[in-house]
Amino acid sequence: MSMYAVTNPATGEIEAEFATASDEQIQQALSSTDQAYQAWSVSALEDRVALLNRVADIYEARADELAAIITREMGKPIKQSLGEISIVVAIYRYYAKNGPKFLEDEELEIASGGRALVRKESVGVLLGIMPWNFPYYQVARFAAPNLMNGNTILLKHAPQCPESALAMEQIFQEAGAPQGAYVNIFATNDQVADIIADRRVQGVSLTGSERAGSAVAEIAGRHLKKVVLELGGSDPFLVFADADIARTAKLGMRARFGNTGQACNAAKRFIVDSSVYEEFSAALVDQVAGMKVGDPTQGENFLGPLSSAAARDGLAAQVQDAIDKGATVLAGGKQVEGPGAFYEPTILAGVTEQMRAFSEELFGPVAVLYKVHGENEAVELANNTDYGLGASIHTQDLEQAERIAARLSSGMVAINEPSASSPELPFGGVKRSGIGRELGKYGMDEFINRKLVKIAGR
């Protein structure tokens, strides 16, 4: 079997295979992106704006086709696949609209007389290493701001997403991107290491696991290359006594089980005040009981398969470890019989620090419920993790919510809504959840040369 292959997780069948790149092809890709950079870096902003808008137009026109590809590749329910396309369109249009403003010179006040300004310029060829869980979205939030900056892109996608990877490269070609501005590569891990080391590459952005992030950061550090890392999460979902329980349980269901639970910023730990714990747990169980699970091509199904049989088996092992050590299963707890990588939507309670489910990220449709007594205990448990991506707080007391938000060790906090993503809002975490930010104006500032220009006074 090829390293790059479409293995439909709903059926387990291999539907397409693609050859990995030769070393010669990798060198050609590096040369192409480097040559393209020489012209793209000095291109008119109007040309960059036009490119991003044409890319958005093509995504809109081909939405059904593109959505079907990722449903086949990684099992995303088709309605959610179409939703991903909508977000991607919004990202490209956001940077087309706002990119020129973000690149404007910044005047500085200086004490020595004269003028000083910071000019924002591109840095060169960038390597993007992207994951399978949001095949188009993850690429868009890396490619859109950096193409707007005048950088060029080498894109190494997840091995199970070769068809969507090629579709994105084709979209840029159809949109009229200069040859070499965006190049897809089916690279091996060894080739990736060589690419990062290559003097033509000026930075690398990775979205993926802690393990992958650590490996890439080590290589990049050795070669003095900047990295942006968006890694795992174990986001707390804090529910306090005065929360609207019915509404909050519905929000919690979607925050945990969207994309079949395979999102870094999904709500994974439900930390609930003891005064409403029983009510909330019953409401969340009811939400799960009404969830439709099955063929992701059928619009009525909210939960599809996990991305692969290996992912399902890994999740099952984490759940079984918790059960063996005394956790209580409030819903689900088993893989679904039959073909495909399906796993029941699951709720665990009574998870303790001795269990893998306490400290490890559960990347699938499994929620963990915790009962706490008061604000301090809730914050202490929320921060008791190596991760620090997002968090959400649910209470009608906004003063309390803002006070708690200031105490949480996370890159993002949402109040009375799940942690989510939008083109204008910065996305990223602290601790082992990553380094740097994507989206918003901050997403354009990561791979940029802030060049100081000082003009003497007369």
N, C-alpha and C positions, 0 to 999 in steps of 0.2 A: 504494500500500500504506500502511495506517495505521502510525503509529509503534509502537503497541501491537498486537502480533499473535502468534498461536500459529503458528510455523512448525516443523513436526515435523522435527527434524534427522535422523531415521532415514530419512525419505523426501524431504525438501525441499519438502513440500507445505504451503501456507498453509491452516490449518484454521479459523482464526477471526481476526477483526479487531475492534478496539475504538477508539472515538473518543477523542482526547485531550480533556482538560477545557477548558472555556472559562474565560476570566478571571473571569467571574461565578461559575462553579462553584468555582473556587479560593477566591474571597472567602467563599463560603458555607461551604466546608470550614473555613477559618480561624475564621470566626465560630462555627461549631458546636463545634469543639474548644475554643475559648476559653470559650464559655459552659459547656460540660460541665466544664471544669476548675474552675470556681467551686464546683461541688457535689462533684465527685469528690475534690478536694484535701482536703476535710474529711469525707469518708465514713468510716464505721467500718472498721477493719481487717478485721473479720469479713466485710464485704461484698466487700472486695477478694479475700480468700482464697476466698470462695465463687465469685466470678467466674472466677478462674484455674483452680479445680478443675472448674468446668463446661466451660470451654474444653478442658481436657485430656480430659474425658469425651467431648466431641464429636469430637475428633481420633481417639480410640480407636474410636469407633463408626463413623466414616467413613474408616477407614484405607485400605481398598482403593480407594475412589473418589479420595481425595486423592492417593494414591501414583500412580495412573494419570494424573492431571493433570500432574504434573511429569515423568513419563516421556515424556509426549507433548510437553510444552513444551521441555524441555532435554536429553532423551535419557538420563536417569539409568536404569541397569538396575533393573528393577522390584523386585528383592529389596533393593537399596540404597535405593530410594524408600520402601519399607516401613520399613526401618531408620531413615530420617530421621524418619518419623512417630513412631517409638518414642522417639527422642531428644527430639523436641519435647514429647511428653507428659511426659517426665521433667523437662524444664525448667519447664513450667508448674506441675507438682506440687511441684517443689523450692522455687519461690518462694512458693507457697501455704503450704507447711509452715514455711519458714524466714524469710519476709519480715517478719512481725511482730517476731521477735527482732532482725533486723538494724536495725529502725527504733527500737529502744528508746533512750531517753536515755542519754547517756554522762556519768557524773559525773567531774569534774575535781578534782584536788588543787590547792588554791590557797594562796598564802602570806599573803594579805591578810585572811583571815578570811571568814566567811560560806560560801556555797555557789556553785558554778558547774557548769553542765551544758551539754552540746551536744545540742540537739534537732534531729532530722533531719526536714526538711519538704520537700515537693515544690517544684518551680520553675515549672511551667507547661506550655505546649504544646511538644512536641518533634517535630522532623521526622526521620523515618528514611528513609534512601536505601539500598535493599537490592539485592543482586546476584542473578544467576540460578542460581549453581551449587548453592546449598542454599536453595531458595525458601522453605521453611517454617522451617527451623532458624535461619537468619540473622534472620528477623523475631522468632522466639520469644525469642532471647537479648537482643533490644532491648526488645520490648514487655512481656514478663513482669515484669522487675524494675521498669520504669518505671511500669507501671500499678499495681504494688504500692506504689510510692512515692507515688502519687496524682497523677502527671503524666498528661496525655492525649497521644494519638498521631496524627500525620499520617503516613501511610505511602506513600512513592513507591517502587514496585517497579521492577525491570528491565523494559524494554519487551517482552521476550520471555516474561514471566511474568504476563500479565494475568489468565488464568483462575485461577491459584493465588492471585493478589492478591485477586480478588473472593471466592474461597472463604474466605479468612481473614477478610475483613470480615464475611461472612455468619456465620461461626462466632461471632464476637463478638456479633453481633446475636442469634443463637439462644441464646447463653449469658446474655443479659440485660444486656449492657453498656449503660450509659446512652448515649443518643443523643449522638454527638460524642466519646465517649471514645476510639474507634478509628475513623479515617476513612481509606479508601483514596483516592488521587488519581492519575489518569493525567496527570501534569504533564509539560510540556516543560522543557528545561534553563533557558530564560529564566524560566519560571514558578517553577522551583525557586529561582533567584537572588532573585526577588522575595519568595518565602516566607521564605527565610532572613533577608532584610532586615526583614521585618514585625515590628513591636514586640511582637506577641502571641506570637511564637515565641522560646523561651528557649534553645534548643540544637538541635544537629543531630548525628546519628550516621550515619556512612557506612561501609559495607563495600563495597570495590570496588578499582579500579585506582589506582595512584599518580597518574595524570593526573586522575582524578575527585576523588581526595582532595585534591590540591593546589588544584584549582579551588574546591572547596567550602570548604576552610580559608581561602583568600584572601577569599572573600566573607564568611564568618563572622567573620574577624578584623576586617574593615572595619567590621562592625556590632557588634563586641564580644559575639559569641555563642560559647559554649563548643562545642567539637567533640570527638567520639570518632571516631577513624579506624582501621579495621582494613583494611589494604591488602595488598600482595603479600608473597610470601615465596620464598626459595630455600633451603629448609631442608637443612642437612647431615645425613647419616646416617653416623656414624663407626663403622667396624668395625675392631677391634683383633685382635691375634694369637690371643688365647685365646677369642674368641667361638665360640659354637656355630654353625658356618657354615650347616648345613642349616636350622636354625630361623631364623637371622638373615636368610637369603635369602628365606625364605617371608614373614617379617615385612616385609622390604623390598619385596617384590612388592606386598603389600597397601597398604603405606604410600605407594607411588608411584602405583599404578594404580587404586586405589579412586576412584570417581566419574569414571572415565576420565581420571584425572590432573588433574582440574580442582578442586583444593583449594589454598587459600593455604598451608596448613600441611602439604601433602604433602611426603614426602621427595623432594627433587629432585636432590641432589648426594650420591653415594655415595663417601665418602672412606675408602679401604681400605688398611690396612697392607700393605706389599709382601710380607710373609711369607705372607699368606693371599689376596692379590689374585687370583691365577689360580683358586684354589678357589672363592672367593666369586663371581667373575664367571661362571664356568661354572655355578654353582648358580643364580644369578639368571637367566641365559639359559634354563636348564631350566624355571624357574618361568614365564617369559614364553612359552616354547614350548607349555606346557600350558594357556594362558589361552584361554578361549572368547570370541570376539568376534562380535557380531551384533545382531540385533533386540533392543532393550532390553526389550520386553514379554515375552520368553521367559526364564524363570527360570534357565536353565542358562548364560546369557551373563553373564560378569563385566565385560566391556568393551563399552560402547555407542558411539554416535557422539559426536563433540564437539558442543558446544552449537549450532554453526552452521557453514555452509560457510566463512564468513569466518574463524572461529576455526581451523578445520582448515587453511585456506590460510596463515594467519599462522604456525602451528606448522610447517607444511611448509617455509616459507621460512627459518625459524630452523635447522631441521635441515639443509636444503640448503646454507646458508651454512657450517655446520660441516663438512659433507662436502667442499665445494669447497676448504676451507682445510686439509684433511688429517685430519679426524677419522675414526675407524674405526667402522663400523656393526657391532655385535655381534649385533643382532637388529632386524628391522623396517626402518624407514627410508622407508616409502612410504605414501601414502594408499591405502585399499582401493578397488578398482575397483567401479563400480556406483553406485546412488543412495545418498544419505545422506552425512553428514559424518564418515565413518569414517576412522580413521588407525591403522596398525599399531602395536601396542605395540613400542616402540623402545628400544634401549640403545646409547648412544654412548660411545666411549672416545677418549682422545687429544685431548680438548678443551683448547684453549689460550686465553690472554687475548685473542688477536686475533679470536676467534669470538664471535658474538652469544650463543651458548649458554652462554658462560662468565659473562657479566654480566647477561643478561636472564632474567626468569622464564619458564620453559617451562610453559605452562598447558595441559597435555595429557599423553598417555601416552608421555612420553619421559624416560628416566633417563640421567644422565651419571655415568660411573665415573671416579674418579681414584685413582691409585696414589701413596701417600706412604710416607715412611720415618720412622716414629716419631711420638711424641706431639706434639712441637713443630710439626713440619711439618703434621700433621693439623689442629691448632688454627689455625695461621696460614692455611691454605687455607679452613677453615670460616668464619673471620671475614673473609675477603677477598671481601666482598659488601656492597652498599648495603642489603641486607635484614637483618632480625634478628627473625624471628617465632619459629620453633621450631627444635629440634635434637634428635637422639637419639644416644645413645652405647651401643655394644654391646661389652661386655667382662665377664669374670667377676671382674675385679679392681675391686671397688666403691670402694676408696680411689682408684684411678686415675680411675674414672668421676666421682666427686665432685670430684676435683681439676680434671678437664677441664671439668666443668659450670661451675665457678667462672670459668673462663677464656673461655667462649663468650659472644659478644655477641648475646644473644637474649633474648626475653621468656619463653620456656618451654624446658625441657630434660627429656627423658625418658630413662631409663636402662633398657636391655634391653627396651624396647617402643617402638613408634612414637609420635611426638608425636600426641596425640589430644585429644578434647574431652569434658568431662563437666560436668553442671550445677553441681557444687560447686567446680570448679577455675577460677581466673582465666585468661582467654584474651586474649592481646595481645602486641605486639612492641615493638621499639625500632628506631632508625634509620628507614629509609624504609618499614618495615612498619607504622607507625602510631603513634597517640597514644591512651592510655587503656586500660582493661580492660573486658571483658565477662565475664559469668557469675560464679558464686560471690558472696560478700558484696561483693566489689569492684565487681561489675556494678551493684549498687544504690547505690553511692557516687558514681557519676560525675555524675548529674544530680539532685543533692540540695542543699538549703540546709542547711548545718551551722550552725544558729543558736545563738549563745552566749547563755545566760540566766544572768546574775550576780545573786545575791541577797546583799545586805549582811548582815554579821554584827551581832549586837546587843551 
